[in-house]
Amino acid sequence: MTFNLHHKAVTTSTNLDAREGAPGDVFTADEQTAGRGRLDHRWLSPPGKNLMMSAVFNVDGLTPEHVSSFPLMVGLAVRDALLGFMPPHAPRVLLKWPNDVLADGRKIAGILCERTGDRVIAGIGVNVNQTEFNEEIASCATSLALLRGNNDMRVEAVRDAVLAALNSRFETWLSGGFAAMHADYAAVDALRGHTITVRQTDDDAFPVHGLCDGVAPDGTLIVAGKSIFAGEAHILASGDINTYA
């Protein structure tokens, strides 16, 4: 698909901008005044340091079950793109269901997908040149700059790599669903094999605790034999998730 770029120096939120867009439109900004992550978490970023981008995709005619795995496809695409910027001997880049990309066990990118009619907005934030984080997230965040030892990367280069990877992954996902890329996801699943807790967000369900068996081919997370359709997961057991094989 062809992407049409729209950039602002300052905006409220690129996801809000994208609600007025058509499939193929991509909205970026140097600064967001009200950036959001999943579950209304704030996404804070110094001006001009990181990639803040929202792309619009057409999902007309797809079933709700098919569309539910869209964020997992986006996560794979973002990971694909970031691998091209990693230094030699970089830590493994893993995916934490449903929306985080981790490097060295820390969050380097986050995803917020929102459906509006026959379109889905893929909101993507990548820490590119940021080297300092506020106290709240300093222990669990990283960036390409920290991993590479320099903070002079072009954010536009990261944007273009993410869009190219999205284009490829989206076509595969359209025709085959998440099942077509399930093996790729399983190979980089940060949660599988760990004892975790999941705060479910569907139907006000209770938290689920137990051993994670990974992500199923339909995109649900399997914890203690239970399928989780939506929620926020946290690893309970100690250990370095980068050692997962």
NORPEKA-V930659 format. One record per residue. N is the residue number from 1. OMEGA is omega in radians with two decimals (NA if undefined). BURIAL is # if it has 9 or more other C-alpha atoms within 8 Angstrom, else .. D_FIRST is the distance of its C-alpha to the first C-alpha in Angstrom with 1 decimal. Layout:
N;OMEGA;BURIAL;D_FIRST / N;OMEGA;BURIAL;D_FIRST
This chain:
1;3.13;.;0.0 / 2;3.12;.;3.8 / 3;3.11;.;6.5 / 4;-3.01;.;9.9 / 5;3.06;.;12.8 / 6;-3.05;.;16.1 / 7;3.03;.;19.1 / 8;3.03;#;22.6 / 9;3.14;.;25.6 / 10;3.06;#;26.9 / 11;3.07;#;25.5 / 12;-3.13;#;26.8 / 13;3.11;#;23.8 / 14;3.08;#;20.1 / 15;3.07;#;19.7 / 16;3.08;.;21.9 / 17;-3.05;#;20.0 / 18;3.12;#;16.8 / 19;3.10;.;18.8 / 20;-3.05;.;18.6 / 21;3.07;.;14.9 / 22;3.10;#;12.3 / 23;-3.09;#;9.0 / 24;3.10;#;6.8 / 25;3.13;#;10.3 / 26;-3.09;#;11.8 / 27;3.12;#;15.6 / 28;3.12;#;18.0 / 29;3.02;#;21.7 / 30;-3.08;#;24.6 / 31;3.01;#;26.7 / 32;3.11;#;26.6 / 33;3.14;.;29.9 / 34;3.12;.;29.2 / 35;-3.09;#;26.5 / 36;2.91;#;26.5 / 37;3.12;#;26.0 / 38;3.10;.;26.5 / 39;3.08;.;29.8 / 40;3.00;.;30.2 / 41;3.11;.;30.8 / 42;3.03;.;30.6 / 43;-3.09;.;28.2 / 44;-3.13;.;30.2 / 45;3.05;#;29.1 / 46;-3.11;.;31.0 / 47;3.01;.;29.4 / 48;-3.04;.;27.2 / 49;-2.95;#;27.6 / 50;3.07;#;24.6 / 51;3.03;#;20.9 / 52;-2.93;#;20.4 / 53;3.04;#;16.9 / 54;-3.12;#;15.3 / 55;-3.06;#;11.6 / 56;-3.12;#;11.0 / 57;3.11;#;9.5 / 58;3.09;.;10.4 / 59;-3.13;#;13.2 / 60;3.10;.;15.1 / 61;3.13;.;17.4 / 62;3.13;.;17.4 / 63;3.07;.;20.9 / 64;3.13;.;22.1 / 65;3.10;.;23.0 / 66;-3.06;#;19.5 / 67;-3.09;#;18.1 / 68;-3.12;.;21.0 / 69;-3.12;#;19.7 / 70;-3.14;#;16.4 / 71;3.14;#;18.3 / 72;3.06;#;19.4 / 73;3.13;#;16.0 / 74;3.11;#;15.2 / 75;3.10;#;18.5 / 76;-3.14;#;17.9 / 77;3.12;#;14.8 / 78;3.09;#;16.9 / 79;3.10;#;19.7 / 80;-3.08;#;17.9 / 81;-3.06;#;17.1 / 82;3.13;#;20.7 / 83;-3.14;.;22.3 / 84;-3.13;.;21.5 / 85;-3.09;.;23.7 / 86;3.11;#;26.5 / 87;3.05;.;29.9 / 88;3.12;.;32.0 / 89;3.10;.;33.7 / 90;3.06;.;31.5 / 91;3.12;.;32.0 / 92;3.07;.;29.8 / 93;-3.04;#;26.6 / 94;3.13;#;26.7 / 95;3.13;#;25.1 / 96;-3.12;#;27.3 / 97;0.02;#;26.5 / 98;-2.88;#;24.8 / 99;-3.09;#;23.2 / 100;2.98;#;24.8 / 101;-3.05;#;24.2 / 102;2.99;#;27.6 / 103;-3.06;#;29.0 / 104;3.13;.;32.7 / 105;-3.10;#;33.0 / 106;-3.09;#;31.8 / 107;3.09;#;28.8 / 108;3.13;#;26.4 / 109;3.10;#;23.3 / 110;-3.03;#;23.0 / 111;3.05;#;20.5 / 112;-3.14;#;20.9 / 113;-3.12;#;18.7 / 114;3.13;.;19.7 / 115;3.04;.;18.9 / 116;-3.10;.;19.4 / 117;-3.13;.;19.5 / 118;3.14;#;16.4 / 119;2.98;#;14.3 / 120;3.10;#;14.7 / 121;3.05;#;14.9 / 122;3.08;#;14.7 / 123;-3.03;#;17.5 / 124;3.02;#;18.1 / 125;3.12;#;21.2 / 126;3.05;#;22.1 / 127;-3.05;#;25.6 / 128;-3.05;#;25.3 / 129;3.14;#;28.5 / 130;-3.14;#;30.6 / 131;3.09;#;33.9 / 132;-3.13;.;36.0 / 133;3.14;#;35.4 / 134;-3.00;.;37.6 / 135;-3.07;.;40.3 / 136;-3.06;.;38.6 / 137;-3.04;.;35.7 / 138;-3.09;#;37.1 / 139;-3.05;.;38.1 / 140;-3.13;.;34.7 / 141;3.05;#;32.1 / 142;-3.12;#;31.1 / 143;3.04;#;28.7 / 144;-3.14;#;27.3 / 145;3.14;#;30.2 / 146;-3.12;#;32.8 / 147;-3.09;#;31.6 / 148;-3.12;.;31.3 / 149;3.04;.;34.5 / 150;-3.09;.;33.0 / 151;-3.14;#;31.2 / 152;3.13;.;29.9 / 153;3.05;#;26.2 / 154;3.12;.;23.5 / 155;-3.13;#;21.6 / 156;3.12;.;18.7 / 157;3.09;.;18.6 / 158;3.09;#;18.3 / 159;-3.08;#;15.5 / 160;3.12;.;13.5 / 161;3.12;#;14.4 / 162;-3.14;#;13.6 / 163;3.11;#;10.0 / 164;3.13;#;9.7 / 165;3.09;#;11.6 / 166;-3.13;#;9.7 / 167;-3.13;#;6.5 / 168;-3.10;#;9.2 / 169;-3.10;#;11.4 / 170;-3.13;#;9.3 / 171;3.10;.;8.8 / 172;-3.13;#;12.5 / 173;3.12;#;13.5 / 174;-3.04;.;12.2 / 175;-3.03;.;14.3 / 176;-3.09;.;17.1 / 177;-3.12;#;17.5 / 178;3.14;#;19.1 / 179;-3.12;#;21.7 / 180;3.14;#;19.3 / 181;-3.11;#;19.4 / 182;-3.13;#;22.8 / 183;3.10;.;24.7 / 184;-3.13;.;22.5 / 185;-3.10;#;23.2 / 186;-3.11;#;26.9 / 187;-3.09;.;27.4 / 188;-3.12;#;26.7 / 189;-3.08;#;28.0 / 190;-3.02;#;30.3 / 191;-3.03;#;32.3 / 192;3.13;#;33.3 / 193;3.13;.;37.0 / 194;2.99;#;37.9 / 195;-3.03;#;40.0 / 196;2.94;#;38.0 / 197;3.14;#;38.2 / 198;3.02;#;35.5 / 199;-3.06;#;35.9 / 200;-3.14;#;34.3 / 201;3.10;#;32.6 / 202;3.07;.;32.7 / 203;3.11;.;35.8 / 204;-3.10;.;37.7 / 205;3.13;.;38.4 / 206;3.05;.;40.7 / 207;3.11;.;39.5 / 208;3.13;#;39.3 / 209;3.04;#;40.9 / 210;-3.13;#;41.0 / 211;-3.14;#;39.6 / 212;3.09;#;35.9 / 213;3.07;#;34.8 / 214;-3.12;#;31.2 / 215;-3.13;#;28.1 / 216;3.12;#;28.1 / 217;3.09;.;25.4 / 218;3.09;#;24.8 / 219;3.10;#;24.2 / 220;3.11;#;27.7 / 221;-3.12;#;30.0 / 222;-3.13;#;33.3 / 223;-3.13;#;36.3 / 224;3.12;#;39.9 / 225;-3.11;.;38.7 / 226;3.10;.;37.1 / 227;3.14;.;33.4 / 228;-3.07;#;32.0 / 229;-3.12;#;29.0 / 230;3.14;#;28.8 / 231;3.14;#;30.8 / 232;-3.01;#;31.5 / 233;3.09;#;32.9 / 234;3.10;.;35.5 / 235;-3.13;#;37.2 / 236;-3.06;.;40.9 / 237;3.09;.;42.4 / 238;3.11;.;43.0 / 239;-3.12;.;41.3 / 240;-3.09;.;38.6 / 241;3.12;.;35.3 / 242;3.13;#;34.3 / 243;-3.14;.;36.9 / 244;3.10;.;35.1 / 245;NA;.;34.5
